[in-house]
Amino acid sequence: MDIFDTINGLRMRPESSERAREIGLMGYVQWLDSLPGSAPYEEEAICAYLAAMDLERSEPAVAVFCNLLRASLQRPLSPLDLGALAPRRRGGSRARRGGT
């Protein structure tokens, strides 16, 4: 999977800022997992940011992804907040049936 597949996966209209954060976080982890073990992180992160930056203002999940990339390149290095959001119900079969 390349960076463009990851970015396309982030291009959606989440219903809330929490969901945008969750999707952006998942995109970052997916991108990170797709890097070869010998790849220079800083170079790859800059390339990923350059590929995504045009969508940062219009796509909330892409903005989260870009923020994570920028934060990962800051000096001195500090841990990123990659904690997932608390699980929540999204309606399940009741929502698919129209709430009846």
DABELDA-V931414 format. One record per residue. N is the residue number from 0. SS is DSSP state (H for helix, E for strand, L for the rest). PHI is phi in degrees with one decimal (999 if undefined). D_FIRST is the distance of its C-alpha to the first C-alpha in Angstrom with 2 decimals. Layout:
BEGIN
<<N/SS/PHI/D_FIRST> <N/SS/PHI/D_FIRST>>
END
This chain:
BEGIN
<<0/L/999/0.00> <1/L/-103.9/3.79> <2/H/-62.0/6.93> <3/H/-70.0/8.18> <4/H/-64.6/6.22> <5/H/-62.5/7.38> <6/H/-63.3/10.65> <7/H/-61.2/11.23> <8/H/-66.8/11.06> <9/H/-85.7/13.66> <10/L/-83.8/15.88> <11/L/-150.7/18.48> <12/L/-104.3/22.05> <13/L/-65.8/22.51> <14/L/-74.2/26.13> <15/L/-153.0/26.82> <16/H/-68.1/25.96> <17/H/-65.0/25.39> <18/H/-68.0/22.72> <19/H/-61.1/21.08> <20/H/-62.9/21.19> <21/H/-63.0/19.67> <22/H/-67.0/16.71> <23/H/-61.9/16.27> <24/H/-63.7/16.58> <25/H/-62.7/13.99> <26/H/-63.5/11.50> <27/H/-63.1/12.68> <28/H/-64.9/12.45> <29/H/-62.6/8.88> <30/H/-61.8/8.10> <31/H/-60.0/10.75> <32/H/-67.6/9.60> <33/H/-81.1/6.39> <34/L/-72.1/9.14> <35/L/-64.4/11.06> <36/L/-59.6/14.49> <37/L/-93.2/16.38> <38/L/-71.2/14.63> <39/L/-73.8/17.29> <40/H/-56.3/16.45> <41/H/-59.0/18.74> <42/H/-63.3/17.44> <43/H/-65.4/13.76> <44/H/-65.7/15.13> <45/H/-65.5/17.34> <46/H/-61.7/14.76> <47/H/-64.3/12.70> <48/H/-62.7/16.14> <49/H/-61.9/17.23> <50/H/-71.2/14.35> <51/H/-99.2/15.18> <52/H/-62.0/18.93> <53/H/-66.7/20.22> <54/H/-99.0/19.22> <55/L/-59.6/20.54> <56/L/-78.4/23.99> <57/L/-101.2/23.24> <58/L/-122.0/20.45> <59/H/-58.0/21.53> <60/H/-69.9/18.24> <61/H/-66.7/16.83> <62/H/-61.6/20.13> <63/H/-62.9/19.62> <64/H/-57.4/16.21> <65/H/-64.3/18.04> <66/H/-61.3/21.00> <67/H/-65.1/19.13> <68/H/-62.3/17.74> <69/H/-61.9/21.32> <70/H/-62.8/22.89> <71/H/-71.3/20.85> <72/L/-99.0/22.25> <73/L/-68.7/25.82> <74/L/-116.4/28.56> <75/L/-69.2/30.03> <76/L/-63.7/27.02> <77/L/-143.6/27.35> <78/L/-62.4/25.46> <79/L/-85.8/23.09> <80/L/-83.4/23.95> <81/L/-106.0/21.01> <82/L/-65.7/23.34> <83/L/-72.2/22.25> <84/L/-70.7/24.74> <85/L/-64.1/27.43> <86/L/-61.2/26.79> <87/L/-145.5/28.53> <88/L/-76.9/29.42> <89/L/-113.1/28.03> <90/L/111.8/30.65> <91/H/55.7/29.34> <92/H/-66.2/31.37> <93/H/-61.6/34.14> <94/H/-66.3/31.99> <95/H/-66.9/30.73> <96/L/-83.9/34.40> <97/L/92.7/35.41> <98/L/81.4/36.90> <99/L/-96.0/39.72>>
END
